[in-house]
Amino acid sequence: MRNFFDFLMEQLLSCSEIDNKNGIELPYIEKNQVKIEFRKILDKLVINIIEANLENETLKQALLELARIERIIVVLHYLCGMDLSEIAYLLDTDPNSIYVQKYTALKNLKNILE
C-alpha cells in the first residue's frame, strides 16, 4: 500500500522525466524537499479548516501559534477525526513520533491558552 507522499513523489518524478525528454532541464528534486512542500500545503489546508470551523477566537489564535506539525496533528485528529496512525501514514512518519508530537502539541496549546 502506497501513501499519498509516495504518489506525489512519483508524479513529480514522472513530470521531470517528460520535461527532460523535451529538452527542458529541471533541477534535481530531493524527497525531503517534496516532504517539506507537502507539509506546507497541508498546513495551509489546516489553517483554512481552523478558520472555517472554529468560532472561538482565542482557540483559533492558540492553534495558529502552534508549530506547523503540531497544528497539523491536532487539527486532523480533533477537528477532522483522523486516527493518529492515519496522520502518520499521511505525513510519512513513524506513528510513535505522531503520538509524542500530539502530546507535546496539547501541552503547548495548554500553555498558550493559560
N, C-alpha and C positions, 0 to 999 in steps of 0.2 A: 504494500500500500504506500503510495506516494503522498507527501504532504504538499500543501499549497506552495511553499517556498521552492521545493524541487521543481514543481510545474513552472513557476515563474522563471527559474534559472534556465530550464530547458528552452522556454520561449525566447529569452534574451539571447541565448547562445545560437538558436536557430536563426534569429534575425541577423546576428553577427555573421554567420556563415553566408547567408544570402547576400548581404551587403559586400562581403569580401569577394564573392563571385562576380559582382557587378563592378569591381574595381574601387570600391569605396573603403578606405581604411578606417577601422574603428579602434579605439584604444582597448586594451585588454581589460576585461571586467572581472574583478575578483568576486568570489562568492560572498565574502564578508561585506563588500560594498553593496551588493544587492540586498543582503540581510538588513543593513542599516537603512537603506532607502525604503525597503518594505515596512520596517518598523515606523519610519516617519509617516508613511502613508496611513498605516494602521492607527497611529496616534491622531492624525487629522480626523479620521473616521470616529475615533473615540471621543474627541473633543466635540464633534457635531452631535454625537449621542448625548453627551452631558448637557449641552446647551438646549437640545430639543426636548429632553425628558425630565430635567430637574427644575423645579420651581424655586427651591431653597437656594438663595444667592450665596449664603455662607458655605454651604456644602459644595456648591458649584465651584466657588473660588478655591476652596481647600483641595478639591480634586485636581484642579488646574495647576496647583502648586506642587503636586507630586512629581517625581521623576517620570520620564516618559514610560518606561517599562512598568513601573508601579501603577501608573494611571491606566495603562492598557489592561493589566491583570485585574485590577479592581473593577473597572467598568465592564469588561467582558464577563467577569464572574458574577458580579452582583446585579448589574443592570440588564445584561443580555442572557444571563442564566447558563453560561457555558461552564462545563466542568474544567477543573484545573488541568486535567490530563489533555483535554481538547485544546486548551490555551497553549500548553507546552508543545503540542503537535503543530499548532498553527505557527508558533514562534520558532520552531525547530530548536527546542531547548529541552534539557533534561527536566522531567516532571518534578523531581525533588527541588530543583532550583526555583521552579514556579511556586511551590509551597512556601519556601523560605522567603521569596520576594513578596508574596502576598502577606505574610506575617509582618514583614518589615514595612510594607505599604500601609497596613492598618495601623501599626504603631505610629508611623509618621503622620498619617491622617488624624489620629487622635491628638498628637502634639500640636498640629496646625489648628485644630478646632478648639483647643483649650486656651 
